[in-house]
Amino acid sequence: MIPELFTEEIKLEDGRVITIETGRLAKQAHGSVVVRQGKTMLLATVVSAYEAKEGMNFLPLTVDYREKFAAAGRYPGGFFKREARPSTEEILVMRLIDRVLRPLFPKDYHAETQVMIQLMSADEDVMPDSLAGLAASACIALTDIPFEYPISEVRVARIDGEFVINPSRANLERADMDMMVGASADSVMMVEGEFDECSEKEMADAIKFAHEAIKVQCAAQVSLAKKAGRVLETREYNMADTCEDTAKKVNDFAYDKCYAVAKLGTSKKERGLKFSEIKDEVKALFTEEELEEKGALVSKYFNKSQKEAIRNLTMDEGIRLDGRKTTEIRPIWCEVDYLPSAHGSAVFTRGETQALATVTLGGSRDANKIDLPTHEGEERFYLHYNFPPFCTGEARPLRGTSRREVGHGNLAQRALKGMISEDCPYTVRVVSEVLESNGSSSMATVCAGTMALMDAGVELKKPVSGIAMGLITDVESGKYAVLSDILGDEDHLGDMDFKVTGTADGITACQMDIKVKGLSYEILEKALEQARDGRLHILGKLTETIASVNETVKPHAPKMVQVIVANEFIGAIIGPGGKVIQQMQKDTDTVIAITEDENENGVVEIQGTNQEKIDKVIAMIDSITFKPQVNEVYNVKVVKMLDFGAVVEYLNAPGNEVLLHISELAWERTDKVEDVVKMGDEFEVKYFGIDKRTRKPKVSRKALLPRPPREERKPRE
């Protein structure tokens, strides 16, 4: 018997249809849906344990997104023909979904929960990442797992001045705005995207447009749950213990003390020690027996009082943990050309956050290859972000690149890549090493990366800076404070973490996570304007350090030259078995790569540190690709003497030889070639093309000489 299928349709403004269905696949999961658009199909499932593991004091939520190669009728690349670790692009999708889902589970729900989304069928006109958030929420909406309300995520792009929801990849290439927005029916919760220097108002308008589409998708999830008869009571779970008396006792003792410490404006380390002392004093209020029973509650209530004190200080007095005003930026110092062997380098320090960025210049072979079921290509500009444990004063194991590092690196890459000139011949890799962190190391990466690129001589259209904004609100009183350049603690205790990057003329990238419901667009727009002021202040510090891009690359950095050749010459340049190109590289200490441009011409890319040797390669290529033009005059050199003529070499194309017949040496009768020219002589000849009689190239010296009168010619015997 075929199980009953329940479906719900979502119609986009342009007539495209998204279908959510449930009832047939993965029925042992607690919730499962298939989301379709065109030929794209995503299967999303959720399972959540009915009991939390003993001692678990957080939500162990796993969000996993995978694109199966079979979905596009392809094999996985490499020798191991099986999907293995997730790609960078898959990790980024996981992060986008996790950031919207996680805050909607109850804070005291600690049962292990796993959301899995997999691409089962691909359509080149549908980008699956824009459907993944909808699929994740829809499968949860069918369960009794405690979850506040449905959410969804959409991509909004601006193409030819019009906003479009979930465009195809081909159309997205024409967009000047690409943004993912996650929201519920009532509140925007997550924004991440890149822009071609858009204004703050344009960004806010795009968010509003996306939110309207999300409202429809949230309503569809509720409707599907009703159709499927899966509107269930939320499951019971062991809620966290509470004790009003303990909460009051801790708050009465700790609140004022925490408020006073927060007002001192001390460093992160000093502030941490003072808060620890207060916490020890709080614990001293309880007996050993009480601490054994309620120790976790005491710590929880202390943290709550501490957080409340810091938030109230900022909202009531406009004073922050380090003594700054809400709009004030921490002290900044910068330095470029810090590392002598790097192709470009810069240090950016803002308060207790520091990033060291390096730039490495390479050729087309160094491009980052992208091999996904839904997309194949390469990146000629990419950025890697490293966050070692010592940057926060910690000692912990290194377990490879974390999802956070991937996400922060991607944000900084999107901030900068639009400002790399289209004429840049290099593959450019930027690496950011975070050496200190107390808030917004990703924005420090953008600033350090900008200066390192300028130091390396990479042509930037405009310098880019970045700033992290925060928000503290009080729903009851309506008071709020927008914070510029937030600290790590302010990120933790605040209601919004909003990173924005841009030039003096507009926004290039953003990432926003909102932790409060119903954030008004008025507050959002104020945060954007305040961010612009801070961003311009930081940009001024960068340009004070390095005012413009260095005119040349460093002496030890590779020079890059591209030579365009006709497609017919590619084989000759490579040679049999690569013999010619390999010998050229060996003789000149260069790296030579050949690709094709959009016109199917050959692009010969020559990379080396010695300009003379690069010029030598160019001369060799010119020689191989040289084709004399009919009736043109060329300088030649005699390289061989024959009885019936001289073999001459074109001076501008060494190695290209042609026979200058004895009859074309002079107007006078010539008995011996050496009577007119000798080995090593240089002179001009005219090229007449292919001789119809001999089928060989014909050149003439006498054609460029004055023709003597007939009576002066030497008679023939």
N, C-alpha and C positions, 0 to 999 in steps of 0.2 A: 504494500500500500504506500502510495506516494504521500509524504507529509504535506500538510496544507501550507501554502506560501502566503505570507502577508507582505504587502508592498505599500510604499508611499512615494509619491512623485513630488519633486521640487522643480519648478519651472524658472529658469533664469530669464532675464529681461529680453535677451536676444533669441529666445525660443528653444535653447538647449535644455535638455531634461536630465536631472539627476534622480536616480531611483534608489531607494533604500528597501531592502527586502530581508525577511527573516523567516525561519521555520523549517529550512531544509538542510542547511549545512551546520556542522560542528555543534550538534544539539547537546552534547555533554558539557560543553562550556556553560558557564552561568549565563552568559549572554553572547549572541553572535549575530552579525549582520553582514550582508554583501551590499556594497555601494557600487553602483554602475553609472558611468557616463560615457556615451559612445561605446567603444569596445574595451574601455578600461573597467576592470573589476577589482575591488579591494575586499578582502575578507578580514573582518575585525572580530576579535573574541576577547572576553574578559573572564577571569576566574579570581575569586577572592576567598581566602581561607575563612572558615567560620570562627576560628579562635586565633588570637594573637599568641605568638610564642612568648614564653615566660621571660620577663625582663625587658621585653621590647617596648621602647618608649618613643618610637617614631613610626611613620607609615612607610613600610618597605614596598614602595610602588615601583614596578618596572614597566616601562613603556618600550616596546620593541617594534620597529618598523623595518620590513625587508622587501626588497624588490627581487623577485625570482626571475632568472634569465629565461626560463622556459616561457614566461609570460609574454616575451617578445620574440619567441622562436629562436633563441640564441643560446650558445654555450658560454659558460663562464670562461674568462680568459686565463692564461697561465697553464701550468702543467697539472694542477690539482682541479679537476673538472667538477667542482662542487662549491656552492656558495659557502664562504667561511665567515671571517669577521666582517662586521658591517663597514660599509664605505663611509667616507666623510659625509657625503650627501645624505645617507640614511641616518647617521647620527644627528645631523642637524634637524631632520624631520622629527626624530624622537624627542629632541629637546623642545621643539616648538609645541608638541602635543603635551608633554609632561608639564610645561610651565603653566598651561591653562587648566589641566585636570587636577593637579596636586592640591591647589588651595581649596577645592570644592569638596574634598573629603573632610569629615569631622576631625578636629585636632586631636581627639582622643581615640580615633580609630587606628589601630595598629596591626591589623591583620594583613598578612602578606597578600599583595594584589598584583596581578599581571595582566597588562593589556598588550595584545599582539595584533599587529596589522601587517598583512602581506599582500603584495601586488600579485594577482593571479592571471590577469590578462592586461596587456598594454595597448594603448592607442597613441600614436605619435601626435595626435591633435589634442590630447588631454594630459595635463600634468598631474600625476597621481598625488603629489604632496599636498595639493590644495583640497583634496577630498579626505585626507587621512584623519584630520581632527574631527570632522563630521562622523566618520566611521567609528572612531574611538568612543565618542560620546554616545552615539546611537546604541552601541552594544551595551553600554553601562545602563542606559535608560530602560532597557528591557529587564533589568535585574532588581533584586531587593538590596543590593549593596548600598550603604548609606552614601548619598551623593546629592548635593544641594539642588542642582537643576541642570538641564542640558546646555551644552555649549556647542559652538562650531568654529571652524577656521576657514577663511577664504583668502584667496590672493586677489588683490586689487591692483590693476595697472592703469596707467594713463597712456593711451595710444591715440595719436593725432588729436590731442586735446580732450579726449573723452575717456571717462572712467569705464573700465571693463572688469567684470568679475571672472576669475578663473580663465584667463586667456590661454591659448595654445602657446607652445614654446616658440613657434615661428613668429607669432604676433608679439610675443613678449620681447623679442629682439628689437622691435621698433618702439618700445615703450621708454618714456623718460622717468618712469616711476614704477617700482616693483615692490609691493609690500604685502606681507602676511599679517592678517588681523584675526585675533581670537577673542570671542566675546560670548556672553550669554544674551538672552533676550533683553536684559536690562542694562548690562554693564560691559564696557570694553575692558579686557583683562590683559591682552598681550598684543604688542605691535612690533614687527621687525621688518626692515626693508632697506632699500637703497634708492637713491634719487639722483637726478641730474640737476643738482643745485636748485631744488624747489624751495618755495617760501614756506613759512610756518603755517600760514592760512591754507595753502594748497594741501599740505600734509593733513591738517585737521579735516578738511573737506573730504579727502580720500578715506579717512577713518570713518567718518559719518556714512559715506556711501557704502562701505564694506559692512558696517553694522546693520544697515537696512536689509542686506541680503542674508546676514546671519540670523536675524529675527525670524525669517521665513524658514530657515533650516532647523532652528530650534523648535518651532511649532510643528514641523513635520515629524520630528522625533517623538514628541508627545502623542501625536495622532497615531503613529505606528504602534506605540506601546499599547494604546487603547484597542486598536484593531486586533493585536495579537493577544489581548486579554492578559497582558503581563503587568498591569498596574498593581503592584504588590506593596504590602506594608514593608517598611524598611526593617531589615533583619535586626534582631537584638544582638548586642555585643557588650563586652565588659567595658563600661565607661570608666574613665579615670576617676580615682578617688578624690573627694573634696572635703574640706573642713573649714567652715566659716570662721571658727574661733582661731585656728592657726593662721588663716589668711589675715585676719584683723591684727593679731599679735605681731606678725612679721611686718605688715604695712605700717602699723603705728610706730614701730621702732626704726624701720629702715628708710621710709620715704624721705623724710627731711634730710637725713644724712646723705642719701644718694643725690638728692637735689643740690646739696651744698657741694659735693664732689664734682658733680656735673658742671657746676657754675665756675669752677676754678680755672677751666681752660688749660688743662695739663696735657701732656703727651699720652699716647696710647698706652705705653708701658706703665707710666706713673699712675695714670687713671685706673688701669687694671688692678694694680696693687692696692690702691685705696678701696676700690669696690670689694676686693677679696677680703680686706680687713673688716669691712662692714658685714660681709657675709659670715665671717667667723664669729663676729659679735652676735649676730642673729642666732647662729647655732648654739651659742653659749646660753641662750635664753631657755633652752630645752634640755631635759635630762637625757642621759645616754639611752634610756629605754624609749623615750619619746622620739629621739632621732632614729633609733632602729626601726620604729614603727612608721614614722612620718617624715623621715629624712628627705625623701624625694619631693614630698609636698612642700617642705620648708624651702628647698632650693627653687622649686617652681614659683612659689609665692614671692620669694626674694627677687627673682628675675622679673616678675611681673611688676613689682613695686619700683625696681630700678628703671625699667622701661617707661613706666608711667611718669616717673620723675623727670627723666630726660626729655620726654615728649612735651610735658607741660612747661618746662623751662623754655623750650624753643618757642612754643606757641604763645606763652604769656609774656616773655621778656625778650624774645628774638635773639637769645644767646644759645650758642651751640657748644658741643662737648669740648672743642678745642678753643673756645672763646671767640670764634668768628661770628659775624652777623650772617643773616640768612643768604645774602647775595654775595658774600665775600669769597674770593678764591684764595687758596693756600699759596704761600710763597713758592716761586718757581725758579729753578736754575737749569740751564741747558749747556751742552757742549757737543760740538761736532768734531769729526775726524779723531775720535778717541782711540780707535784701534788702528795701528799703522798698517796692518796687513789686510784688513778688510777692504772691499771695494768702496764701501761707504759705511759710516757708523755715526751714532749719536746717542747721547745720554739725556733723558728727560726726567727731571725730578720735580714732583709737586707735593709739598708736605712730606708725608712719610710713604709716598708711593714713588717708585723709581723703575724705569724701563730702559734697557740698553738694546738698541736696535742695530742690526747689521744688514747690509745689502750685498747680494752676490749677483754679478752679471754673467749671463751665459748665452748660449745659442739656442736654436730651435730644438736641438736634441735634449735640452734641459727642461723643456716644457713639462708641466704636470699633466699626465695623461688621465682622462676621465673615461671610464669604461663601465657604464651602467646599462641595465636592460632598456631604459627609456632614453638614454642619451650617451653619445660618444663624442669626444672632443678633446681639447687640451686647453690649458691655461698658460698664457705667457707671462702673467703676473700672479704671484701667490704669496701668502703670508702665513708664517707659522708662529704660534704663541706658546711659550713655555712658562709654567708656573711652579718652580721648585719649592719644596717645603721650607727652605731656609728663609724665603722672602716674608714669611709670617712668623719667623722664630720657632718653627716646629721641626721635629724629627720624625719622619714617617717613611715607610717603604715607597720606592718608586715602582709603579705598576703600569708603565706605558703611558701613552697620551690619554688624558681623561676627556670625557665628553665636554666638560667645562672648557678645557683648553681648545678643543676643536671649535666650540661655539664662539668663544671670545676672539680666536684668530679669524674666524669667518667674518665677524662684525668689523674688525679692523681692516680686513682685506676689502670688503665692500665699501668701506669709507674712502679708501685710497684709489681703488682700481680705475674709477671713472676719471681720475685726474691724470693718469698716465697718458702721455701723448700717443696718438695713433701711429706716429712716425717712429716710435721707439723701436730700434732694431733688435733689442735684447730680450731674452727671457730674464725676468727680474724676480728674485726670491728675497723676501724680507723675513728676518727672524727676530722676534722680540723675546728677550730674556728678562722676566720680571725679577728684579733684585730686591725690591721692598714692596710691600703691599699693605695699604690701609685705605682702600677705597679706589675703585675705578682704574684698575691696572690696564683694562682694555683701552680706555681713552688715553692713558699714558703711552700705550703702544702706538696709537694713531699719531700722536704728537712726535714721538721718537722716530717713528717710521717716516713721517714727512721730512724731518731734518736729515735722516740718513739717506733718503732718496736724493735730496738736493745736494748733499755732500758727495754722493756717488756720481753726480752729473747726469742723472736720469731726468729727462725733460718732463717736468710737471706743469700742467696747465696753470694750476694755482695751489698754494699750500693749504693743507687741511689740519684743523684742530678738532679736539673732541672734549666733551664735558659730561659728567654724570650728575643728574638732578635727582633730588629726593622730595618727598612730600610727607607732611604730618598733618592729620586732620582730626577734628573732633565732631562727630556726627551730631551730637546733641546740641552743642553751642554754635555749630557752623563755622568755627574758627579753623584756619588752616595756615600752614607755612610751607612755602616752596623753598627748597634748599639747593643752593648751587655748590657743585664740587663736593659731593657727600663723602663722608668717612665710611669705613667698613661697618662701624657700629650703627651709623645712621641708616645704612642700607638694611641692616638686620631689623631695626626697630621701626622703620618708616613704613609708609603705606604705598610707596611707589619708588621704583628704580627705573630711571629714564635716562638712557645714554643717547646723545645726539652728536653727530659730527658734521662738519661742513667747512666751506670756504667763507670768504668775506661776503659772497654773493648768494649763498643758499646752502641747504641741507644736502649732504651726500649719503648719509646712512643713519639709522636709528634702531634702538632696541628698547622696548618698554615693557615692564611688568607691573601691573596695578593690583594691589592687594586689598583695596576697599571696593565695596559695591557702589555703583551709581556715581562714579567720578564725573563731575560736570565738565562739559566742553569749555566752560569759562575758565576753570582751573587748569585744564590741559593747555589752553592757549596761553594762559599766563606763564605756565611752566616753560612753554616753547620760547616765548619772548625773553624770559629771564635766562634761558639757556643760550640764546643768541648773544646776549650781552657778555655772558661768561666766556663763550666760545671765541668771541672777537678779542677779549682781553688776553686769553691764552695765545691766540694767533699772533698777537703783537709781540709776545715774548719769544715766540719761535722765529719771527722775522727779524727780531733784534739780534738773535744768535747767528742766523744765516739769512741774509736778505734776498738772495736769489740763487737759482740753480748754478752750480759750478759749470763753467763753460766747457770743460773737458773732463773725461774720466781720469782716474788716478793713473800714474805711470805704470803701475803693476796690474791694473785692471785690463781686461781684454778690450781691444778695439774691434768694432764690428762694421763690416762693409758688405753690402749686398750688390751683386751684379746680376742684371737681368739678361738672360740669353734665350735665343730661340729654342723651342722644344727639340728641334732636330739635332742640336749639339750636345744634349745631356749625355747621350751614350758615349760620345767621343771624350767628354770631360771625365766621365767615370772610368772609361777604358775597359778592356776585357778583364772580367773578374775583379774590377775595382783597381786595377794596376796603376792607371794614370793618376787618379785622385789620391791614392795612398802614397804614391811617390811624391806628389806635390806637397802633401802634408808633412812627409818626412824631411823633404829638402828645405822647408820654410818654417818648421815649428808652428804650424797653424792647424786649426780645426776647420774643415770644410764640410758643409752640409748642403744638400740640394733638395729643394721642394718645388712645388708648382704654385703659381698664383691663379687668380680667378680667370685669367685669360689663357691658361694652360701654357704660359711661358715658364722657363726654368728660372728659379731664384737660387743663385749660388751665394751662400752665406759664408763669409770668411771671417774667422775669429782668431785673433792673435794679439800679442802685446807689443810686437815690433812692427812699426808702420812700414819700414823698408821691405820686410819680408811679406807683408800683406800686399804691397805694391808689386812684388815679384809674382805673387799668385795671380793678381789681376792681369799682369802682362802675359802669363802663361795661358790664362783663359782667353784673353784677347787673341792670342796666337791661334788657339784651337778653333775659335769661332770666327776667325777673320775670313771675309768674303769680299774680294776686290770688286768694285763697281765699274761697269763699262764707262770708258772715256774719262775716268778719274786718273790723277797723276799720283804716283807713290815713290817714296825714297827707297832705294834698294842698295844692297851690298853684294859684290861678287864673292861667291863662296866656293866656286869650282870652275875650272877652265876646261872646255872641250874643243875638239877640232871644228865643230859646227856651231859653236856658240858658247855663251857663258851662263852658268846657273847662278841666279841672283836670289837673294833673300829679302823679303819685305822687312824694313827696319822696324816698323810698328807691329810686326807680327813675327817674331823670331821663330824659325823652324818652318815657315811657309816659303817654299821655294818655287821658282818658275824658270823655264828656259828662255833666255833672251837669244833668239837665233842670230847667227852671224850676219844675215841679211838685214837685220833691224838695228845693227849697231850704229851705222852712219850712212849718209847718202852716197858717199863714195864707195867704190868697190873695196871690199875688205878681204884680203887673202888670208890673213892670220888674225885670230881673235886678239892676241896680245898686242897687235899693232894699235888697237883702239882702247882696250881696257885691260887691267891687270888685277890679280887677286887682291881683295880688300878694298878696291875702289868703290866709292859711294857716289851715286848719281840718281837722277830721276828717270822714270819710265812711265809710259802711258799704257793703260790696260784696255784692250779691245774686245775682251770676252773670249768665248770659245771659237777657235778657228774652224770654219766649216770643213776645210780640207783635211786637216790633221786631227781634228776633234780634241785639240789640246788648248790650254790657255795661251793667249797671244799677248805679248808685251813688246813695246818698241821704244828704243832710245832715240832713234833718228826722227821720230814723229815730233819730238820736242825741240829739234834743232832746226835752224833756218835752212830752208831748202835752197841750195845754190842754183844759180842760173844754169840752163841746160848745157851751154858751151863749156862751162868749167868742170863738168862732170868727167870723171876719168873714164875713158872709153873701154868698152869690154873687148877682150881679145878673142 
